[in-house]
C-alpha cells in the first residue's frame, strides 16, 4: 500500500486553511433576492406594567432583527421578559416604548382588525400549554385553524394537509386520538 507523499514524512507539513476573522464571517452576504426589509424588526422596545402603585419594567430597550431564513431562540432566566417579548412579537400585546415592524410595516399603527388579520396571515403560535381542544381529535385540532384562514381551502384539502402535517411530526398513527390520550412531550 502506498501512502500519499505528505503522509510519508515530507519536509513541508500540510498548510492549515486560512481562517478569516470572526467579524468577517458574521457579515451577511448581500442577496439580491432577499427582501429590502427584515421579516421582523424590534427597536428599543420597552414594556412597563403598573401593578398597584408599583411599576414593573418587564422589557428595557430590546432590539432584534430577524431576516428570512433565520432561526432564533429567545432564552433567559425566569422573569427576564421572554413571555412579554413573545406576546409583543405575536401582536398579542403592545410595547410601552420602541418600534416593532413585521415585513417593514409598523404594527403600532394597526387597529385590532388589522392585527387579527396579520396574526392570521403571518404569525404561527405554538403555546406552552398547547391550547388544544380536549374533546377534539388531533386531526381536528390541526385542521381547525384552516377554517379561520383567509386562504379558503376546502375540507378535503384541509384534511389532507392535516394528515400530512401529523405524519411529518410522527403523529400520523395518533390522528384520531384526543389530547388527553397523547403524551405532552
C-alpha positions as CSV (number, residue, x, y, z in Angstrom):
1,X,0.0,0.0,0.0
2,X,1.4,3.4,-1.0
3,X,0.7,6.4,1.2
4,X,0.4,10.0,-0.2
5,X,3.6,12.0,-0.1
6,X,2.6,14.1,2.8
7,X,1.9,11.1,5.0
8,X,5.3,9.6,4.3
9,X,7.1,12.3,6.3
10,X,7.6,15.0,3.6
11,X,9.6,18.1,4.8
12,X,6.7,20.5,4.4
13,X,3.7,19.9,6.6
14,X,0.3,20.4,5.1
15,X,-0.9,24.1,5.4
16,X,-3.9,24.8,7.6
17,X,-6.6,26.7,5.7
18,X,-6.5,30.4,6.4
19,X,-9.3,31.5,8.7
20,X,-11.0,34.8,8.3
21,X,-11.5,36.9,11.4
22,X,-14.8,36.2,13.2
23,X,-16.2,39.6,12.2
24,X,-15.7,38.8,8.5
25,X,-17.7,35.5,8.9
26,X,-20.5,37.2,10.7
27,X,-21.2,39.7,7.9
28,X,-24.1,38.5,5.9
29,X,-23.7,38.3,2.1
30,X,-25.9,40.5,0.0
31,X,-28.7,38.5,-1.5
32,X,-30.3,40.3,-4.5
33,X,-33.4,38.2,-4.0
34,X,-33.8,39.0,-0.3
35,X,-36.5,41.5,0.7
36,X,-35.3,45.0,1.4
37,X,-36.5,44.9,5.0
38,X,-36.3,42.2,7.7
39,X,-39.2,39.8,8.4
40,X,-39.3,41.1,11.9
41,X,-37.6,44.1,13.5
42,X,-37.8,45.3,17.1
43,X,-36.0,48.6,18.0
44,X,-35.6,49.7,21.6
45,X,-38.8,48.1,22.8
46,X,-39.8,48.5,26.4
47,X,-42.7,47.3,28.4
48,X,-43.8,48.6,31.8
49,X,-46.7,47.1,33.8
50,X,-48.4,49.1,36.5
51,X,-49.2,46.7,39.4
52,X,-51.0,48.8,42.0
53,X,-48.6,51.6,42.8
54,X,-45.5,49.6,41.6
55,X,-44.1,50.0,38.1
56,X,-42.7,46.7,36.8
57,X,-40.2,47.1,33.9
58,X,-40.6,43.8,32.0
59,X,-38.5,44.8,29.0
60,X,-35.9,47.6,28.6
61,X,-34.7,48.7,25.2
62,X,-34.8,45.3,23.5
63,X,-33.7,45.3,19.8
64,X,-33.9,42.3,17.5
65,X,-33.8,41.8,13.7
66,X,-34.9,38.6,12.1
67,X,-34.3,38.1,8.4
68,X,-35.9,35.4,6.2
69,X,-34.4,32.0,6.9
70,X,-33.0,33.0,10.4
71,X,-33.6,30.6,13.3
72,X,-33.9,32.5,16.6
73,X,-34.2,31.3,20.2
74,X,-35.4,33.6,22.9
75,X,-33.6,32.5,26.1
76,X,-33.2,33.9,29.6
77,X,-33.8,33.3,33.3
78,X,-37.2,33.2,34.8
79,X,-38.7,36.7,35.0
80,X,-36.4,38.1,32.4
81,X,-39.2,39.1,30.0
82,X,-39.2,36.2,27.5
83,X,-43.0,35.8,27.6
84,X,-43.6,39.5,27.5
85,X,-41.4,39.8,24.4
86,X,-43.1,36.8,22.7
87,X,-46.6,38.4,23.4
88,X,-45.4,41.6,21.7
89,X,-43.9,39.6,18.8
90,X,-47.1,37.7,18.4
91,X,-49.1,41.0,18.4
92,X,-51.0,39.9,21.5
93,X,-49.6,42.9,23.5
94,X,-48.2,46.3,22.6
95,X,-44.9,47.7,23.8
96,X,-44.8,50.7,26.1
97,X,-42.0,52.2,24.0
98,X,-39.9,51.5,20.9
99,X,-40.8,50.3,17.4
100,X,-41.9,46.9,16.1
101,X,-42.3,46.1,12.4
102,X,-43.3,42.9,10.5
103,X,-42.2,42.9,6.9
104,X,-41.4,46.6,7.2
105,X,-44.9,47.6,8.5
106,X,-45.0,49.3,11.9
107,X,-47.6,47.2,13.8
108,X,-48.2,50.1,16.3
109,X,-50.3,51.8,13.6
110,X,-52.7,48.8,13.2
111,X,-56.1,48.5,14.7
112,X,-57.4,45.3,16.3
113,X,-58.9,44.0,13.0
114,X,-55.7,44.6,11.1
115,X,-53.7,42.9,13.9
116,X,-56.0,39.9,13.8
117,X,-55.6,39.7,10.0
118,X,-51.8,39.9,10.4
119,X,-51.7,37.1,13.0
120,X,-53.9,35.0,10.7
121,X,-51.6,35.5,7.7
122,X,-48.1,35.9,9.1
123,X,-47.8,34.5,12.6
124,X,-47.9,31.0,13.9
125,X,-48.2,30.1,17.6
126,X,-47.0,27.1,19.5
127,X,-48.2,27.7,23.0
128,X,-46.5,26.3,26.1
129,X,-49.8,24.9,27.3
130,X,-50.8,23.7,23.8
131,X,-54.3,25.1,23.9
132,X,-55.7,22.1,22.2
133,X,-59.4,21.4,22.4
134,X,-59.8,18.5,24.8
135,X,-62.9,16.8,23.1
136,X,-61.4,17.2,19.6
137,X,-59.1,14.7,17.8
138,X,-55.5,15.6,16.9
139,X,-56.5,15.9,13.2
140,X,-59.4,18.2,14.0
141,X,-57.2,20.3,16.3
142,X,-54.6,20.7,13.4
143,X,-57.2,21.5,10.7
144,X,-59.4,23.8,12.7
145,X,-57.3,26.9,12.2
146,X,-57.7,26.4,8.4
147,X,-61.4,27.1,8.9
148,X,-60.4,30.6,10.0
149,X,-57.8,31.1,7.4
150,X,-58.1,33.7,4.6
151,X,-56.8,31.1,2.2
152,X,-60.3,29.4,1.9
153,X,-59.2,25.8,1.3
154,X,-61.8,23.1,1.1
155,X,-62.5,20.4,3.7
156,X,-60.8,17.7,1.6
157,X,-57.6,19.8,1.2
158,X,-57.7,20.8,4.9
159,X,-58.0,17.1,5.8
160,X,-55.1,16.1,3.5
161,X,-52.9,18.9,4.8
162,X,-53.7,17.9,8.5
163,X,-52.8,14.3,7.8
164,X,-49.6,15.3,6.1
165,X,-48.6,17.6,9.0
166,X,-49.3,15.0,11.7
167,X,-47.3,12.4,9.7
168,X,-44.5,14.9,9.3
169,X,-44.1,15.2,13.1
170,X,-44.6,11.4,13.8
171,X,-48.2,11.6,14.9
172,X,-49.9,10.1,11.9
173,X,-50.8,7.0,13.9
174,X,-52.5,9.2,16.5
175,X,-54.6,11.5,14.4
176,X,-57.9,10.1,15.9
177,X,-56.6,10.5,19.5
178,X,-57.8,13.3,21.8
179,X,-55.2,15.4,23.6
180,X,-55.7,13.5,26.9
181,X,-54.7,10.3,25.1
182,X,-51.3,11.6,23.9
183,X,-48.1,12.5,25.7
184,X,-47.3,16.1,26.3
185,X,-43.8,15.5,25.1
